[in-house]
Amino acid sequence: MRKKIYTTGFITLALAGASCNLVDVTDIDPINQLAEDQAITTVNKAQAALTGTYSVLKTGLELVVYYPGSACLMGGTMDLGGSGGNAESQFRDHEIDPQNYTVDAIYTKWYAVISNANHIIEKAPLIETPNPRRDEIIGEARFLRALAHFYLLRFYGQFFDLNSKYGVVIKDKPIREAKSEPRSTVQQTYDFILADLDYAIAKGPTFTQTIYASRQAAKALKAKVLLYMKKFPEAATLAQEVITEGPFSLEATFYDVFFKKIFGTKEAIFQTPYDDKNDRNNKAFMFRSTYLPSEEYKLQLEGDKRDTAATTRTSAGQLRNKKFNNTLYPFSSPPTTLTADTEHFLRLAEIYLIRAEAVVRSNGNLEDARDALNEIRNRAVMPEYTSNDPAELLELIRKEKILELGAESGEEWFDLIRYATNGNLNINTIKPTITSVNQYILPLPFNTVKLSDSIVVQNPGY
């Protein structure tokens, strides 16, 4: 039996408070300083370490609020709320200071996830046991490590250029000393991510709950990574496998995705848990005070039946994100207003849209692409698309992603970059404040570069 994910594992304690104060990933407490009686020597202790790694992923604001909120600000589906300040406006305006707290907080937190995962990946294989759960635990840890490196690459590396030297610092061992390592290339970073995902697909557990990594989640993430790598035929095939093999299915209505949250959901593939009474990460609060839906996003939703499930207005006319606000926590008695919320790292609707885009870009059957796109249109009770023009279909897919995933996880921002670098649009006409390709990615944290004695090279333009 798994321990409940709400239990904080011993690994989490080793990193307590790290995400708020660190300025360099090498400042994370070395894992090998853990007490001997806390070493990973049994499957149960490996499970406890894994629970701790999940806890690092979900606790705090860095990965469930700052990362998606900042990406949505850059993508244009969010704007500043009353609590938004200079740190947030830099993302909206694409003028980001390397000393911006959010830049550092997100960067450090992802490496905290990686450091925890690496401890498991290194130590668990040494456990002598016939218990197959050992390899499943390693598979889950490698999925989390892949997820972390991919999300770091999207924010801090030139993920759109396989020939770029500006990948991220790959961490494949527990941190043992404050030693800086150089960045890997983008291709090397992707290769490392794919190797982890392939292991997770082969050895990871079969899907049980949305809050745990699984073989199916690894396959879904790999389809997304392959799309980013421009391996379109492979991405299309893998996305179709995720759709066909299940156990996921689209919710009956768009509203259900955000009403069900983590309980009884059919669509979520991997997401963070929360306990509305005891695990208040304040995402719901931040998404009605600091990060608000933008009027531009509201305009794009006009006439779409997802509008009223995605947004609402206060009596004073201010937009609110209805995906994460103004909904109830339905499993308390009586139901209570949400004060916490999940982060959907992967849900099935996105896999349909990945499938549609990958088919078009691989010069595949346009009917197959339309079928995938129209599955999302049908669920939204919107008219199907009939276009036979590849360029038009690609733009319809991009816009559908905004309607379906906007003001949620920031996918619209990464789509803008991918479409621009694939020659499908002029990003400056959509985001006039972007005047250079350097603005496609964030700077590395100032002190990460400074304390490395130039071993870690800053991104161009910063």
DACOR-V148666 format. One record per pair of residues at least 6 apart in sequence whose C-alpha atoms are under 7 Angstrom apart, sorted by sequence separation. I is the first residue (numbers start at 0). J is the second residue. If there is no record, write none. Layout:
BEGIN
i: {I & I}
j: {J & J}
END
This chain:
BEGIN
i: {39 & 56 & 57 & 71 & 72 & 89 & 152 & 157 & 225 & 250 & 300 & 312 & 328 & 358 & 359 & 376 & 377 & 386 & 405 & 418 & 419 & 427 & 206 & 311 & 312 & 327 & 328 & 376 & 419 & 427 & 448 & 157 & 205 & 206 & 225 & 226 & 310 & 311 & 327 & 328 & 448 & 79 & 156 & 157 & 204 & 205 & 206 & 225 & 310 & 311 & 327 & 328 & 359 & 448 & 17 & 123 & 156 & 203 & 204 & 205 & 310 & 311 & 326 & 327 & 358 & 373 & 401 & 156 & 203 & 223 & 261 & 309 & 310 & 326 & 373 & 400 & 415 & 155 & 168 & 222 & 309 & 356 & 14 & 86 & 168 & 169 & 308 & 309 & 324 & 355 & 14 & 123 & 152 & 168 & 169 & 200 & 308 & 354 & 355 & 443 & 13 & 152 & 167 & 168 & 199 & 222 & 250 & 369 & 442 & 443 & 166 & 167 & 222 & 249 & 250 & 355 & 442 & 73 & 120 & 165 & 166 & 200 & 248 & 249 & 323 & 354 & 355 & 72 & 73 & 119 & 166 & 199 & 200 & 247 & 248 & 72 & 164 & 165 & 166 & 169 & 218 & 219 & 247 & 352 & 442 & 73 & 120 & 164 & 165 & 351 & 352 & 69 & 119 & 163 & 164 & 167 & 196 & 351 & 163 & 166 & 219 & 365 & 437 & 162 & 218 & 416 & 437 & 116 & 161 & 162 & 372 & 116 & 161 & 196 & 215 & 292 & 116 & 158 & 291 & 292 & 348 & 116 & 157 & 193 & 291 & 292 & 291 & 359 & 113 & 287 & 287 & 113 & 286 & 112 & 65 & 287 & 356 & 10 & 109 & 8 & 9 & 66 & 8 & 11 & 283 & 356 & 10 & 11 & 283 & 8 & 9 & 10 & 7 & 8 & 11 & 61 & 62 & 149 & 7 & 11 & 61 & 148 & 352 & 106 & 4 & 7 & 61 & 145 & 145 & 145 & 209 & 216 & 253 & 142 & 216 & 117 & 141 & 142 & 254 & 283 & 284 & 117 & 118 & 141 & 283 & 56 & 117 & 283 & 55 & 142 & 212 & 281 & 282 & 283 & 141 & 209 & 211 & 281 & 282 & 114 & 209 & 210 & 279 & 280 & 52 & 114 & 138 & 139 & 209 & 210 & 279 & 138 & 209 & 210 & 210 & 275 & 52 & 275 & 52 & 138 & 139 & 275 & 138 & 257 & 273 & 135 & 273 & 134 & 135 & 159 & 273 & 134 & 135 & 272 & 142 & 271 & 48 & 270 & 271 & 270 & 271 & 139 & 270 & 45 & 139 & 269 & 270 & 305 & 142 & 269 & 270 & 304 & 267 & 269 & 304 & 268 & 269 & 45 & 267 & 268 & 267 & 268 & 266 & 267 & 22 & 266 & 24 & 39 & 23 & 39 & 19 & 41 & 18 & 21 & 24 & 40 & 30 & 18 & 18 & 46 & 42 & 49 & 249 & 248 & 249 & 247 & 300 & 10 & 238 & 292 & 238 & 239 & 238 & 235 & 235 & 234 & 235 & 232 & 253 & 231 & 232 & 252 & 253 & 231 & 251 & 252 & 231 & 232 & 223 & 231 & 219 & 226 & 30 & 30 & 31 & 29 & 30 & 29 & 29 & 26 & 25 & 25 & 25 & 82 & 83 & 80 & 81 & 82 & 83 & 80 & 81 & 80 & 79 & 80 & 79 & 80 & 78 & 79 & 77 & 78 & 57 & 77 & 78 & 77 & 78 & 76 & 77 & 76 & 64 & 75 & 63 & 76 & 60 & 76 & 59 & 58 & 68 & 159 & 159 & 179 & 181 & 182 & 180 & 181 & 179 & 180 & 63 & 157 & 156 & 155 & 154 & 155 & 154 & 155 & 155 & 76 & 77 & 76 & 71 & 74 & 71 & 74 & 71 & 74 & 70 & 73 & 93 & 67 & 92 & 93 & 67 & 71 & 103 & 67 & 70 & 102 & 93 & 97 & 95 & 97 & 98 & 97 & 98 & 97 & 23 & 22 & 23 & 22}
j: {45 & 62 & 63 & 77 & 78 & 95 & 158 & 163 & 231 & 256 & 306 & 318 & 334 & 364 & 365 & 382 & 383 & 392 & 411 & 424 & 425 & 433 & 213 & 318 & 319 & 334 & 335 & 383 & 426 & 434 & 455 & 165 & 213 & 214 & 233 & 234 & 318 & 319 & 335 & 336 & 456 & 88 & 165 & 166 & 213 & 214 & 215 & 234 & 319 & 320 & 336 & 337 & 368 & 457 & 27 & 133 & 166 & 213 & 214 & 215 & 320 & 321 & 336 & 337 & 368 & 383 & 411 & 167 & 214 & 234 & 272 & 320 & 321 & 337 & 384 & 411 & 426 & 167 & 180 & 234 & 321 & 368 & 27 & 99 & 181 & 182 & 321 & 322 & 337 & 368 & 28 & 137 & 166 & 182 & 183 & 214 & 322 & 368 & 369 & 457 & 28 & 167 & 182 & 183 & 214 & 237 & 265 & 384 & 457 & 458 & 182 & 183 & 238 & 265 & 266 & 371 & 458 & 90 & 137 & 182 & 183 & 217 & 265 & 266 & 340 & 371 & 372 & 90 & 91 & 137 & 184 & 217 & 218 & 265 & 266 & 91 & 183 & 184 & 185 & 188 & 237 & 238 & 266 & 371 & 461 & 93 & 140 & 184 & 185 & 371 & 372 & 90 & 140 & 184 & 185 & 188 & 217 & 372 & 185 & 188 & 241 & 387 & 459 & 185 & 241 & 439 & 460 & 140 & 185 & 186 & 396 & 141 & 186 & 221 & 241 & 318 & 143 & 185 & 318 & 319 & 375 & 144 & 185 & 221 & 319 & 320 & 320 & 389 & 144 & 319 & 320 & 147 & 320 & 147 & 101 & 324 & 393 & 48 & 147 & 47 & 48 & 105 & 48 & 51 & 323 & 396 & 51 & 52 & 324 & 50 & 51 & 52 & 50 & 51 & 54 & 104 & 105 & 192 & 51 & 55 & 105 & 192 & 396 & 151 & 50 & 54 & 108 & 192 & 195 & 196 & 261 & 268 & 305 & 195 & 269 & 171 & 195 & 196 & 308 & 337 & 338 & 172 & 173 & 196 & 338 & 112 & 173 & 339 & 112 & 199 & 269 & 338 & 339 & 340 & 199 & 267 & 269 & 339 & 340 & 173 & 268 & 269 & 338 & 339 & 112 & 174 & 198 & 199 & 269 & 270 & 339 & 199 & 270 & 271 & 272 & 337 & 115 & 338 & 116 & 202 & 203 & 339 & 203 & 322 & 339 & 202 & 340 & 202 & 203 & 227 & 341 & 203 & 204 & 341 & 212 & 341 & 119 & 341 & 342 & 342 & 343 & 212 & 343 & 119 & 213 & 343 & 344 & 379 & 217 & 344 & 345 & 379 & 343 & 345 & 380 & 345 & 346 & 123 & 345 & 346 & 346 & 347 & 346 & 347 & 103 & 347 & 107 & 122 & 107 & 123 & 104 & 126 & 104 & 107 & 110 & 126 & 118 & 107 & 108 & 136 & 133 & 140 & 347 & 347 & 348 & 347 & 402 & 115 & 350 & 406 & 353 & 354 & 354 & 354 & 357 & 357 & 358 & 357 & 378 & 357 & 358 & 378 & 379 & 358 & 378 & 379 & 360 & 361 & 353 & 361 & 350 & 357 & 173 & 174 & 175 & 174 & 175 & 175 & 176 & 177 & 177 & 178 & 179 & 288 & 289 & 287 & 288 & 289 & 290 & 288 & 289 & 289 & 289 & 290 & 290 & 291 & 290 & 291 & 290 & 291 & 271 & 291 & 292 & 292 & 293 & 292 & 293 & 293 & 282 & 293 & 282 & 295 & 280 & 296 & 280 & 280 & 290 & 417 & 420 & 451 & 454 & 455 & 454 & 455 & 454 & 455 & 342 & 440 & 440 & 440 & 440 & 441 & 441 & 442 & 443 & 405 & 406 & 406 & 406 & 409 & 408 & 411 & 409 & 412 & 409 & 412 & 432 & 407 & 432 & 433 & 408 & 412 & 444 & 409 & 412 & 444 & 438 & 442 & 441 & 443 & 444 & 444 & 445 & 445 & 446 & 446 & 447 & 447}
END
